[in-house]
Amino acid sequence: MNILLLGSGGREHALAWALAQSPSLTKLYAAPGNPGIAEEAECVALDVTDHGAVIAFCARHAVDLVVIGPEAPLVDGLSDSLRAAGVPVFGPSQAAAQLEGSKGFTKDLCARAGIPTAGYVRTSSLDEARAALARFSPPYVLKADGLAAGKGVVIAASLAEAEETLAEMFGGGFGEAGAQVVIEEFLEGEEVSFFALTDGTTIVPFGSAQDHKRVGDGDTGPNTGGMGAYSPARVLTPELEARVMAAIIEPTVRIMRAEGTPYQGVLFAGLMLTADGPKLIEYNARFGDPECQVLMMRLKSDLVALMLACATGTLEGTQVALSDKTALTVVMAAKGYPGTPEKGGAIDLSGVEPGAAKVFHAGTAMKDGALVAAGGRVLAVTATGASVTEAQARAYAAVDKIAFPSGFCRRDIGWREVARERG
């Protein structure tokens, strides 16, 4: 099979690495890719916003499956254009991708389907939002409705901070994403990420992970796209996973199908494990980043076969096989992230011993034959072990062998589970 993978981040490098292991793969193309992805695929220049150009590439290169990594092309409707041209796609339609593209859409769907989630109000003006704050107590959860690259959620500790944030959101500080704002009840508990594959009817669990959103150790500082993750998240017990499937995932797939917008692809549920049970924080319409890196390290199944089954409605009877080992990834970011990152910093990976860890490229480029930083999150250093403690030690041992003077990382990825393992 010839496959086209769209994207250029750490998630896509992990997907490329897993796809390349499939015995059914003939040729893997990636657009635009990155230097790490280039080790697994032929990187091509392709504007994913030009649907006609993508379709023409697929026809020219006899592409049998397109895998859409990031959310923006899904919300832009690229999967619809490809399906209309007869090209199988791993990724939901534009209508189904509203689960990520509009937080308000998802909250309303939860209300219709009786899916447990935080209480909320959708607002479309600053005055309306300020008035709605009276219905909540601090801390206030404020979410830009649209796509904001993982940075559209602000937890405001006080009313003054909430009003200031709302003024920024409605004032254009979050771009078009802030044209509407969802205000939510603050949920207490531990966060966990859960993934499931679906072809629109059949649903297959794909495992759990725990991300670390805050930039600093001890979960301090501003939110980021994710500074590290580990999988599985054992705090999501088999019993809780069954509740998540029955109360959250299955009703979502059912109502999406019933309302004429069947969901095909991976459904990524961000959950809060509250005293009342798991509640949905938000949905994403693609694999998480950096959760994808740890899931792919544990995957034993043929990723090509799984993705094709989702794309062609043939998932029934399929299961996802994951290693019992723990995988943990540490994101190395460029100084300044999540603000303005320092680009161009030299990176030397030669000190990492083969087999010690897998270094997924997230924001890298080649300049004059040398590897340099070209984004905020630059590398995802990933290792496995019999426990989170062991995987963490191996990942940080590899981090310490990487020469990246203008980079930094958190030093406590997996800290909650490490503490639990120590008892």
Secondary structure, 3 states (H helix, E strand, C coil): CEEEEEECCHHHHHHHHHHCCCCCCCEEEEEECCCCHHHCCEECCCCCCCHHHHHHHHHHCCCCEEEECCCHHHHCCHHHHHHHCCCCEECCCCCCCHHHHCHHHHHHHHHHHCCCECCEEEECCHHHHHHHHHHCCCCEEEEECCCCCCCCEEEECCHHHHHHHHHHHHHHHCHHHHHCEEEECCCCCEEEEEEEEECCCCEEEEEEEEECCEEECCCEEEECCCCEEEECCCCCCHHHHHHHHHHHHHHHHHHHHHCCCCCCEEEEEEEEEECCEEEEEEEECCCCCCHHHHHHHHECCCHHHHHHHHHHCCCCCCCCCECCCEEEEEEEEECCCCCCCCCCCECECCCCCCCCCEEEECCEEEECCEEEECCCEEEEEEEEECCHHHHHHHHHHHHCCCECCCEECCCCCCHHHHHHHHC
